[in-house]
Amino acid sequence: MKFIFADTMDYVDPGFDFEGDRNAPGRQAYWDDEYPHEHMDTPPYDGMLVSRAAVGKGRLGGGKYSEAQAMAFRRAGARAFLRLDGPRFRHMPVFGDCGAFAYVKESTPPYTPEDMLAFYEDGEFTHGCSVDHIIFEFHEDDDPARFPSAMARDEARRRFDLTLANAETFLRASRPMEGRFTPLGVVQGWSPVSMAKAARDLCRMGYRYLAVGGTVPLRTPQVKACLRAVRDAIPHDAAMHVLGFAKAEDIQEFVPFGITSFDTTSPLRRAFKDARCNYYLRRPGTGLDYYTALRVPQATENPKLQRLAKEGKVRQEDLQRLERRALESLRAYGRGEAGLDEALDAVMAYDEPGLLRRATHPADGDPALRNRYRRTLTERPWERCACRVCRELGIEALVFRGSNRNKRRGIHNLAVFKTLVNDLPGPEEGTRPDEQADLFRHPRQSEPAAPGPLLRG
């Protein structure tokens, strides 16, 4: 199973000064920074995916890329822009899709099949998805009465037919690129039954690789029902990709469905978007342990703390003093020069909930949060990982503070998650035959390097 990381412009400054909390002198964003595959000893994913909508331009206007970055992307191509053109990374596939969530409210996609193929060809993508349109409705059975109205039913059917028509045009137009590009036909539907029908139709067109879309808002049992229906409907040698796989941490449960590849950003985003599970660590077997990062926001830059100071609820000088004490205590604890309670008290004294409720809950803050912090400090997970992030940062990897710490922790999570994917058992016989291997071999790629160790022994 291939783990594809969806590009979200997440990179780090390799020269960042953590003591001074500042970037390297003269640093230029992107140009001097490192992607996760550059930063780590071994790439923490098998390939990358770029969404057309993220690059920007066209009817939708700008995306996540700045105008200069979008121009550089188009000039250099996806592989060079993502810095996957070096010898270490030439084996890694570059996937592309339309970024359909960006135009979900539009009547029709802003790109034609020919537009997307030109984008893939210019960018030297190895794999690219056909032009799809997300269907809002989802029902676990195919009863038309489940739709709230005839209009909703007709709209779902229209998007279904449009996605299939685009896929047929896309496949036919991609034939001149055969041998250097693998087209993926996108499956959209409003139920497992409709998704199975779409998958059968795509295979009849000639697709060998399908991309199952629209699963992001679905619950785990619903995603499983869709994948089971698709897998049962297609030939055993057909490959299957899951777009925007939001259930990545439950990947073990999806092995029986014969998933060839999936893309996600979840391990990285949870480093700074999740309230509890910010740092991953492998546990014996095939599971993950999760730790809460210790929040020490920047006193002079955090918007919530700035607001508190402006409202006169706390003095800026007090914030800076508490911030400095929290950081110094954590670093001393990391070196073995301070006790656990000393570090914990310093962090909790600066904790935002404690500041907001100081009059009624002095210094204690949130008891549940304190317990999660205590577990993080007691178990010292950063000392049990040998990745570059943990080797270089130590306890700083568990400090929730600023982009360079938070994204490094996310890169660590990617690397840990990659070991989990690597160790998954193979799917049931017949669902992932050897014939699929050539779907990842292209003239633009070379053989992959052997993965290195991650966990300290």
C-alpha positions as CSV (number, residue, x, y, z in Angstrom):
1,M,0.0,0.0,0.0
2,K,1.4,3.4,-1.0
3,F,1.1,6.4,1.3
4,I,0.8,9.6,-0.8
5,F,1.2,12.9,1.0
6,A,-1.0,15.7,-0.3
7,D,1.0,18.8,-0.8
8,T,-0.1,21.6,1.6
9,M,3.0,23.9,1.3
10,D,4.3,22.5,4.6
11,Y,8.0,23.0,4.9
12,V,10.4,24.1,7.6
13,D,13.4,26.4,7.9
14,P,16.5,24.1,8.5
15,G,18.4,26.9,10.2
16,F,15.6,28.0,12.6
17,D,16.9,29.2,16.0
18,F,14.7,27.7,18.6
19,E,16.3,29.5,21.6
20,G,15.8,32.8,19.9
21,D,12.6,31.9,18.1
22,R,13.7,33.3,14.8
23,N,14.4,32.2,11.3
24,A,17.9,31.9,9.8
25,P,19.3,35.2,8.7
26,G,18.2,36.1,5.2
27,R,15.9,33.1,5.0
28,Q,13.5,33.2,2.0
29,A,10.3,31.2,2.5
30,Y,10.1,28.0,0.3
31,W,13.4,28.7,-1.5
32,D,15.6,28.1,1.6
33,D,13.2,25.7,3.4
34,E,12.9,21.9,3.3
35,Y,10.0,19.7,2.4
36,P,9.4,16.7,4.8
37,H,11.2,14.3,2.3
38,E,14.2,16.6,2.3
39,H,14.3,17.1,6.0
40,M,14.1,13.5,7.1
41,D,16.8,10.8,6.7
42,T,14.2,8.7,4.8
43,P,11.2,10.2,2.9
44,P,8.2,9.9,5.3
45,Y,5.8,9.0,2.4
46,D,5.9,7.1,-0.9
47,G,4.9,10.0,-3.1
48,M,3.2,13.3,-3.2
49,L,-0.1,14.6,-4.6
50,V,-0.8,18.2,-5.9
51,S,-4.3,19.5,-6.4
52,R,-4.8,21.8,-9.4
53,A,-7.1,24.0,-7.2
54,A,-4.2,24.5,-4.7
55,V,-1.9,25.8,-7.4
56,G,-4.5,28.3,-8.5
57,K,-5.5,30.3,-11.5
58,G,-8.3,29.4,-13.9
59,R,-11.9,30.2,-13.1
60,L,-11.4,29.7,-9.3
61,G,-8.7,32.3,-9.0
62,G,-5.8,31.9,-6.5
63,G,-5.1,28.8,-4.5
64,K,-2.7,28.1,-1.7
65,Y,0.3,28.9,-3.8
66,S,1.4,32.6,-4.1
67,E,1.5,34.0,-7.6
68,A,5.3,33.6,-7.7
69,Q,5.1,30.0,-6.5
70,A,2.4,29.2,-9.0
71,M,4.5,30.6,-11.8
72,A,7.6,28.7,-10.6
73,F,5.5,25.5,-10.4
74,R,4.3,25.9,-14.0
75,R,7.8,26.8,-15.2
76,A,9.7,24.0,-13.4
77,G,7.0,21.3,-13.3
78,A,5.7,19.4,-10.2
79,R,8.7,17.2,-9.6
80,A,11.2,20.0,-9.7
81,F,9.0,22.3,-7.7
82,L,8.5,19.7,-5.0
83,R,12.2,18.9,-5.1
84,L,11.6,15.3,-6.0
85,D,14.0,15.5,-8.9
86,G,17.1,14.4,-7.0
87,P,18.5,10.9,-7.0
88,R,17.0,10.1,-3.6
89,F,13.5,10.8,-4.7
90,R,13.3,10.0,-8.4
91,H,11.5,6.7,-7.6
92,M,8.6,8.6,-5.9
93,P,5.4,9.0,-7.9
94,V,3.7,12.4,-8.3
95,F,-0.1,12.3,-8.3
96,G,-2.4,15.0,-9.3
97,D,-6.1,15.7,-8.9
98,C,-8.5,18.6,-9.5
99,G,-9.1,19.6,-5.9
100,A,-12.9,19.1,-6.3
101,F,-13.7,20.4,-2.8
102,A,-12.6,23.8,-4.0
103,Y,-15.4,24.0,-6.5
104,V,-18.0,21.9,-4.8
105,K,-20.6,24.8,-5.0
106,E,-20.0,25.4,-8.7
107,S,-22.4,23.9,-11.3
108,T,-19.6,22.4,-13.3
109,P,-15.9,21.8,-12.7
110,P,-13.7,24.8,-13.8
111,Y,-11.4,22.4,-15.8
112,T,-12.0,20.3,-18.8
113,P,-10.4,16.9,-19.2
114,E,-8.0,18.4,-21.8
115,D,-7.1,21.2,-19.4
116,M,-6.2,18.7,-16.7
117,L,-4.1,16.5,-19.1
118,A,-2.2,19.6,-20.1
119,F,-1.6,20.4,-16.5
120,Y,-0.3,16.9,-15.8
121,E,1.8,16.8,-18.9
122,D,3.5,20.1,-18.3
123,G,4.1,19.2,-14.6
124,E,5.6,15.8,-15.4
125,F,3.1,14.0,-13.2
126,T,3.3,10.3,-13.1
127,H,-0.4,9.8,-12.1
128,G,-3.4,12.0,-12.6
129,C,-7.1,11.8,-11.7
130,S,-10.0,12.5,-14.2
131,V,-12.2,15.6,-13.7
132,D,-14.8,14.8,-11.0
133,H,-17.6,16.7,-9.3
134,I,-18.4,15.9,-5.7
135,I,-21.9,14.6,-4.8
136,F,-23.4,16.1,-1.7
137,E,-25.8,13.3,-0.8
138,F,-24.9,10.0,0.8
139,H,-27.3,7.2,1.7
140,E,-26.3,3.7,2.9
141,D,-28.9,2.1,0.6
142,D,-29.9,3.1,-3.0
143,D,-33.5,3.9,-2.3
144,P,-34.5,7.1,-4.2
145,A,-36.9,8.0,-1.4
146,R,-33.9,8.7,0.8
147,F,-33.2,12.0,-1.0
148,P,-34.8,15.0,0.6
149,S,-36.2,16.1,-2.8
150,A,-36.4,15.3,-6.4
151,M,-34.1,18.2,-7.1
152,A,-31.4,16.7,-4.9
153,R,-31.8,13.4,-6.5
154,D,-31.5,14.9,-10.0
155,E,-28.5,16.9,-9.0
156,A,-26.7,13.9,-7.7
157,R,-27.4,12.0,-10.9
158,R,-26.2,14.9,-13.0
159,R,-22.9,15.1,-11.1
160,F,-22.6,11.3,-11.4
161,D,-23.1,11.3,-15.2
162,L,-20.8,14.4,-15.6
163,T,-18.0,12.7,-13.7
164,L,-18.2,9.6,-15.8
165,A,-18.4,11.5,-19.1
166,N,-15.3,13.5,-18.1
167,A,-13.5,10.3,-17.2
168,E,-14.3,8.8,-20.6
169,T,-13.0,11.9,-22.4
170,F,-10.0,12.0,-20.1
171,L,-8.9,8.4,-20.7
172,R,-9.3,8.7,-24.5
173,A,-7.3,12.0,-24.6
174,S,-4.5,10.5,-22.3
175,R,-3.5,7.8,-24.8
176,P,-0.7,9.8,-26.3
177,M,0.9,9.9,-22.8
178,E,0.8,6.1,-22.4
179,G,4.0,4.8,-20.9
180,R,4.9,7.9,-18.9
181,F,1.5,8.7,-17.2
182,T,-1.1,6.6,-15.4
183,P,-4.7,7.9,-15.6
184,L,-7.0,7.3,-12.7
185,G,-10.8,7.3,-13.1
186,V,-12.5,9.0,-10.2
187,V,-15.5,7.3,-8.6
188,Q,-18.2,9.5,-7.2
189,G,-21.6,8.4,-6.0
190,W,-24.4,8.8,-3.4
191,S,-24.3,5.3,-2.0
192,P,-22.2,2.1,-2.1
193,V,-24.4,0.8,-4.9
194,S,-23.9,3.9,-7.1
195,M,-20.2,3.9,-6.4
196,A,-19.9,0.3,-7.5
197,K,-21.8,1.1,-10.7
198,A,-19.4,4.0,-11.4
199,A,-16.4,1.7,-10.7
200,R,-17.7,-0.9,-13.1
201,D,-18.3,1.7,-15.8
202,L,-14.8,3.1,-15.4
203,C,-13.3,-0.4,-15.8
204,R,-15.3,-1.0,-18.9
205,M,-13.9,2.2,-20.3
206,G,-10.4,0.8,-19.9
207,Y,-9.2,2.2,-16.5
208,R,-6.9,0.0,-14.5
209,Y,-6.6,2.4,-11.6
210,L,-9.6,4.0,-9.9
211,A,-9.7,6.8,-7.4
212,V,-12.5,6.7,-4.8
213,G,-13.6,10.2,-4.0
214,G,-16.2,11.8,-1.7
215,T,-15.2,9.8,1.4
216,V,-13.9,12.7,3.6
217,P,-17.2,13.5,5.4
218,L,-18.3,9.9,5.8
219,R,-18.0,7.8,9.0
220,T,-15.7,4.8,9.1
221,P,-18.5,2.2,8.5
222,Q,-19.8,4.2,5.5
223,V,-16.3,4.4,4.0
224,K,-15.9,0.7,4.5
225,A,-19.2,0.0,2.8
226,C,-18.2,2.1,-0.2
227,L,-14.8,0.5,-0.6
228,R,-16.2,-3.0,-0.2
229,A,-18.8,-2.3,-2.9
230,V,-16.2,-0.9,-5.3
231,R,-13.7,-3.8,-4.7
232,D,-16.4,-6.4,-5.3
233,A,-17.5,-4.6,-8.5
234,I,-14.1,-4.4,-10.3
235,P,-11.7,-7.0,-11.6
236,H,-9.2,-8.4,-9.0
237,D,-6.3,-6.8,-10.9
238,A,-7.8,-3.3,-10.8
239,A,-6.0,-0.8,-8.5
240,M,-7.8,1.5,-6.1
241,H,-6.7,4.8,-4.6
242,V,-8.6,6.6,-1.9
243,L,-8.7,10.4,-2.3
244,G,-8.4,12.5,0.9
245,F,-8.3,9.5,3.2
246,A,-9.5,11.1,6.5
247,K,-9.4,7.8,8.4
248,A,-5.7,7.4,8.0
249,E,-5.0,6.5,11.7
250,D,-7.4,3.6,11.3
251,I,-5.6,2.3,8.2
252,Q,-5.2,-1.2,9.6
253,E,-9.0,-1.7,9.4
254,F,-8.9,-1.0,5.6
255,V,-6.4,-3.6,4.6
256,P,-9.0,-6.2,3.5
257,F,-10.3,-3.9,0.8
258,G,-7.2,-4.1,-1.3
259,I,-6.3,-0.4,-1.3
260,T,-3.3,0.2,-3.6
261,S,-2.7,3.8,-2.5
262,F,-4.2,6.6,-0.5
263,D,-3.5,10.3,0.1
264,T,-3.8,12.2,3.3
265,T,-2.3,15.1,5.3
266,S,-3.8,13.9,8.6
267,P,-0.7,12.9,10.5
268,L,0.9,16.3,9.8
269,R,-2.2,18.4,10.5
270,R,-3.0,16.7,13.8
271,A,0.3,18.0,15.1
272,F,-1.2,21.4,15.5
273,K,-4.9,21.0,14.7
274,D,-5.9,18.4,17.2
275,A,-6.6,19.2,20.9
276,R,-5.1,16.0,22.2
277,C,-3.3,13.8,19.7
278,N,-0.3,15.9,18.5
279,Y,2.6,13.5,18.6
280,Y,2.7,9.9,17.3
281,L,4.7,7.0,18.6
282,R,4.5,3.4,17.5
283,R,3.4,0.9,20.1
284,P,4.1,-2.8,20.0
285,G,2.2,-4.4,17.1
286,T,0.4,-2.2,14.5
287,G,-1.0,0.6,16.6
288,L,-0.1,4.2,17.5
289,D,0.2,6.0,20.8
290,Y,-0.7,9.7,20.9
291,Y,0.7,12.4,23.1
292,T,-0.5,15.9,23.8
293,A,2.0,18.7,23.0
294,L,2.7,21.3,25.7
295,R,1.3,24.6,24.6
296,V,3.6,27.5,25.2
297,P,2.2,30.2,22.8
298,Q,4.3,33.3,21.8
299,A,3.3,36.0,24.2
300,T,3.8,38.9,21.8
301,E,2.4,37.2,18.7
302,N,-0.5,34.9,19.7
303,P,-3.8,36.6,18.8
304,K,-5.7,35.4,21.8
305,L,-3.0,36.6,24.2
306,Q,-2.7,39.9,22.4
307,R,-6.5,40.4,22.9
308,L,-6.2,39.6,26.6
309,A,-3.5,42.2,27.0
310,K,-5.4,44.8,25.0
311,E,-8.5,44.2,27.1
312,G,-6.5,44.8,30.2
313,K,-7.1,41.2,31.6
314,V,-3.4,40.5,31.8
315,R,-0.2,42.6,31.5
316,Q,2.1,42.0,28.6
317,E,5.0,41.9,31.0
318,D,3.4,39.1,33.0
319,L,2.7,37.1,29.8
320,Q,6.4,37.4,28.8
321,R,7.6,36.4,32.2
322,L,5.3,33.3,32.4
323,E,6.3,32.4,28.8
324,R,10.0,32.6,29.6
325,R,9.6,30.5,32.8
326,A,7.6,27.8,31.0
327,L,10.2,27.5,28.2
328,E,13.2,27.5,30.6
329,S,11.5,24.9,32.9
330,L,10.7,22.6,30.0
331,R,14.2,22.8,28.6
332,A,15.7,22.2,32.1
333,Y,13.4,19.2,32.5
334,G,14.5,17.9,29.1
335,R,18.2,18.1,30.2
336,G,17.4,16.4,33.5
337,E,18.0,19.6,35.5
338,A,14.4,20.2,36.8
339,G,11.7,18.1,38.2
340,L,8.5,17.1,36.5
341,D,6.2,19.1,38.7
342,E,8.3,22.2,38.4
343,A,8.0,22.0,34.6
344,L,4.4,21.1,34.7
345,D,3.5,24.0,37.0
346,A,5.3,26.5,34.9
347,V,3.5,25.4,31.7
348,M,0.1,25.4,33.5
349,A,0.7,28.8,34.9
350,Y,1.0,30.1,31.4
351,D,-1.8,28.0,30.0
352,E,-4.4,30.1,28.3
353,P,-7.5,28.5,30.1
354,G,-5.7,29.3,33.4
355,L,-5.2,32.9,32.3
356,L,-8.8,33.3,31.2
357,R,-10.1,31.9,34.5
358,R,-7.4,32.9,36.9
359,A,-9.8,34.5,39.4
360,T,-11.6,31.2,40.1
361,H,-9.0,28.6,39.2
362,P,-5.6,30.1,40.1
363,A,-2.6,28.3,38.5
364,D,-4.4,25.0,38.1
365,G,-6.0,25.5,34.7
366,D,-7.8,22.5,33.1
367,P,-7.3,19.4,35.2
368,A,-7.7,17.1,32.2
369,L,-5.2,19.0,30.3
370,R,-2.8,18.9,33.2
371,N,-3.1,15.1,33.3
372,R,-2.3,14.8,29.6
373,Y,0.7,17.1,30.0
374,R,1.9,15.0,33.0
375,R,1.7,11.9,30.8
376,T,3.8,13.5,28.1
377,L,6.4,14.7,30.5
378,T,6.5,11.5,32.5
379,E,6.9,9.2,29.5
380,R,9.4,11.4,27.6
381,P,8.4,10.1,24.2
382,W,10.9,12.2,22.3
383,E,13.7,10.1,23.8
384,R,12.1,6.9,22.3
385,C,12.3,8.1,18.7
386,A,15.5,8.3,16.5
387,C,14.1,10.5,13.7
388,R,15.9,13.7,12.8
389,V,13.2,15.9,14.4
390,C,13.5,14.2,17.8
391,R,17.3,13.8,17.6
392,E,17.7,17.5,17.0
393,L,14.9,19.1,19.0
394,G,14.6,16.8,22.0
395,I,11.7,18.1,24.2
396,E,11.2,21.1,21.8
397,A,9.5,18.6,19.5
398,L,6.7,18.3,22.1
399,V,6.3,22.1,22.5
400,F,3.2,23.5,20.7
401,R,4.6,26.8,19.6
402,G,5.0,28.4,16.2
403,S,5.2,26.9,12.7
404,N,8.7,25.5,12.8
405,R,8.1,23.4,15.9
406,N,4.6,22.4,15.0
407,K,5.4,21.4,11.5
408,R,8.5,19.5,12.5
409,R,6.3,17.5,14.9
410,G,4.0,16.9,12.0
411,I,6.9,15.7,9.9
412,H,7.8,13.3,12.8
413,N,4.2,12.1,12.7
414,L,4.4,11.4,9.0
415,A,7.6,9.3,9.5
416,V,6.0,7.3,12.3
417,F,2.8,6.8,10.3
418,K,4.9,5.6,7.3
419,T,6.4,2.8,9.5
420,L,2.9,1.8,10.4
421,V,1.9,1.6,6.7
422,N,5.1,-0.3,5.9
423,D,4.3,-2.9,8.5
424,L,0.7,-3.6,7.5
425,P,-0.1,-7.2,6.6
426,G,-0.7,-7.8,2.9
427,P,-4.4,-7.9,1.7
428,E,-6.2,-11.1,1.0
429,E,-5.0,-13.2,-1.9
430,G,-6.3,-12.0,-5.2
431,T,-6.9,-8.3,-4.3
432,R,-3.4,-6.9,-4.9
433,P,-1.7,-9.0,-7.6
434,D,1.9,-8.5,-8.8
435,E,0.5,-7.1,-12.1
436,Q,-0.2,-3.8,-10.3
437,A,3.5,-3.1,-9.8
438,D,4.0,-1.5,-13.2
439,L,1.5,1.2,-12.3
440,F,4.3,2.8,-10.3
441,R,7.1,2.3,-12.8
442,H,7.7,5.2,-15.2
443,P,10.7,6.4,-17.3
444,R,10.9,9.5,-15.0
445,Q,11.5,7.2,-12.0
446,S,14.3,5.0,-10.7
447,E,14.4,2.3,-8.1
448,P,13.7,3.3,-4.5
449,A,16.4,3.3,-1.8
450,A,16.0,1.0,1.1
451,P,14.2,2.6,4.1
452,G,16.3,3.3,7.2
453,P,15.4,2.7,10.9
454,L,13.2,5.2,12.8
455,L,12.7,3.9,16.3
456,R,15.6,3.8,18.8
457,G,16.4,0.3,19.9
